[in-house]
Amino acid sequence: MTKERLIETIKRILNTDVDFSFLTKLTEPELETLVACIRDGVDRAAK
Protein backbone atom coordinates (compact mmCIF):
# COMPACT_ATOMS: atom_id res chain seq x y z
CA MET A 1 0.00 0.00 0.00
CA THR A 2 1.31 3.47 -0.82
CA LYS A 3 1.94 6.17 1.76
CA GLU A 4 -0.85 8.26 0.28
CA ARG A 5 -3.33 5.40 0.54
CA LEU A 6 -2.29 4.68 4.12
CA ILE A 7 -2.79 8.34 5.05
CA GLU A 8 -6.22 8.30 3.38
CA THR A 9 -7.04 5.17 5.40
CA ILE A 10 -6.12 6.98 8.61
CA LYS A 11 -8.35 9.91 7.64
CA ARG A 12 -11.22 7.54 6.90
CA ILE A 13 -10.83 5.61 10.15
CA LEU A 14 -10.72 8.84 12.17
CA ASN A 15 -13.47 10.41 10.03
CA THR A 16 -11.57 13.68 9.62
CA ASP A 17 -10.26 16.01 6.95
CA VAL A 18 -7.24 17.09 8.99
CA ASP A 19 -4.06 17.58 6.96
CA PHE A 20 -1.89 14.59 7.78
CA SER A 21 0.73 15.35 5.12
CA PHE A 22 3.38 15.40 7.86
CA LEU A 23 2.92 11.63 8.02
CA THR A 24 4.65 11.29 4.65
CA LYS A 25 7.90 11.55 6.61
CA LEU A 26 7.19 8.08 8.02
CA THR A 27 8.12 4.92 6.17
CA GLU A 28 5.41 2.66 4.77
CA PRO A 29 5.95 0.04 7.50
CA GLU A 30 5.66 2.78 10.14
CA LEU A 31 2.41 4.01 8.57
CA GLU A 32 1.08 0.44 8.42
CA THR A 33 1.81 0.07 12.13
CA LEU A 34 0.08 3.37 12.85
CA VAL A 35 -3.01 2.30 10.90
CA ALA A 36 -3.13 -1.00 12.78
CA CYS A 37 -2.83 0.75 16.14
CA ILE A 38 -5.55 3.26 15.26
CA ARG A 39 -7.89 0.48 14.08
CA ASP A 40 -7.26 -1.45 17.28
CA GLY A 41 -7.96 1.62 19.42
CA VAL A 42 -11.14 2.46 17.53
CA ASP A 43 -12.33 -1.14 17.78
CA ARG A 44 -11.73 -1.20 21.52
CA ALA A 45 -13.47 2.14 22.02
CA ALA A 46 -16.51 0.87 20.14
CA LYS A 47 -17.03 -2.00 22.58
C-alpha positions in Angstrom: 0.0 0.0 0.0 1.3 3.5 -0.8 1.9 6.2 1.8 -0.8 8.3 0.3 -3.3 5.4 0.5 -2.3 4.7 4.1 -2.8 8.3 5.1 -6.2 8.3 3.4 -7.0 5.2 5.4 -6.1 7.0 8.6 -8.3 9.9 7.6 -11.2 7.5 6.9 -10.8 5.6 10.2 -10.7 8.8 12.2 -13.5 10.4 10.0 -11.6 13.7 9.6 -10.3 16.0 6.9 -7.2 17.1 9.0 -4.1 17.6 7.0 -1.9 14.6 7.8 0.7 15.3 5.1 3.4 15.4 7.9 2.9 11.6 8.0 4.7 11.3 4.6 7.9 11.5 6.6 7.2 8.1 8.0 8.1 4.9 6.2 5.4 2.7 4.8 6.0 0.0 7.5 5.7 2.8 10.1 2.4 4.0 8.6 1.1 0.4 8.4 1.8 0.1 12.1 0.1 3.4 12.9 -3.0 2.3 10.9 -3.1 -1.0 12.8 -2.8 0.8 16.1 -5.6 3.3 15.3 -7.9 0.5 14.1 -7.3 -1.5 17.3 -8.0 1.6 19.4 -11.1 2.5 17.5 -12.3 -1.1 17.8 -11.7 -1.2 21.5 -13.5 2.1 22.0 -16.5 0.9 20.1 -17.0 -2.0 22.6 
